[in-house]
Amino acid sequence: MDLFEYMQEKNTERESPLAARLRPRTLDEVVGQQHIIGKGRLLYRAIRADKLGSVIFYGPPGTGKTTLARVIANTTSAQFTQINATSAGKKDMEEVILKAKEYLGGYGKKTILFIDEIHRFNKGQQDYLLPFVEDGTITLIGATTENPYFEVNGALLSRSMIFELRPLGPEDVRVLIERAVYDRERGMGAYDAVIDEDAAEFLAETAGGDARHALNAVELAVLTTDRAPDGKIHITTDVARECIQKKAPRYDKKGDNHYDTISAFIKSMRGSDPDAAVYYLARMMSAGEEPEFIARRIMICAAEDVGNADPGALQVAVAASLAAERLGWPESQIVLAQAAEYVATAPKSNTAVNSISDAAALVEKTGSLPIPPYLQDAHYSGASKLGRGIGYEYAHLYKDHYAGQRCLPEEISGISLYRPSENGYEAVIRARMAGLTGKTKYTEHENLMEREK
């Protein structure tokens, strides 16, 4: 690096945004993520010993993925190279690999390649890296906001350790805010600013675990607030509120947040927790999820997890789906909330899931068994000559409208597929069927393996 390049780098550091200037240079300066870089943890030991293998850092924006890569760059004796997958092409990677080979062959020095937003690379680009990761030409550090198990090639994953970074807690963000306001070397300390306790707490809570979001707000507050009569810049709660504005929720309709939130929504309804169900519904609404999609999940839950324990649940869910389709946002939020609350508070039964699963397995095992002739269609000429429909017992001619005639194929007669639970309306169904069939209770389904034994 010549004098011109050195001065250019120093000027860039001085003029860069606050969040970039405050980026930790050592492990001891890193705030949060103690579950992976706490003293004694594997990643901490590997970085300190300069024995890091290929890794992928995965987590939401502002949680420190690039920060950790920079810390590694400052710690390692290896050559450190960084590219961004949004702008880098195959030619850029070829140049990196060529230099890595030169460093390894000429100086015995390894190269660490940091790829930011690695999920942006297509399969071909990721495949190109594989042999060089495998033979040790490069040590890969990938950073991604997307689930690497969905977005990164399995071959690269198998050669890398995956570390998930979590959103910073308010107490961690609070540390960074104090550092940003009062650090005179890299922060805003030279501006002689002070931040109220309430303002710092507000920013820490509102940042949503994104350190960059909080630091950007601090920088804006300091640079745009007039000095008070005492000569200081006072960051009050009102100033902080204006500077941080409303943070867009972390939600990608094709990513983790989408699937995690809808999963939590369904499991809350299944778990009879209407408070949680409405909360996750509100999160999906805030992120702009389509009301029709949410309505479909409520219908599925009504059938899968409530079933005949409360047949009204599916009726409410279907009605809500039709209403949501016609209303759209924001009016459908009330309809969907009503349906979610109904399903969440309804008695639960998953007998429909079990019965159709067992029936499908039975069909798969036994094939197309002969249907009893008396159940077969008799509405065509010559059917009677073939014995179709002969001997059928019309249920409405019998007491309680129940004939008791066998309807299953003979080979599997007596098997129980639908076993009503004792919850809600299914307890009524259970008692009625027991009375009709003479059984005192429904026994557990004998699966095919047990029958064969």
Disulfide bonds with the S-S distance in Angstrom:
none
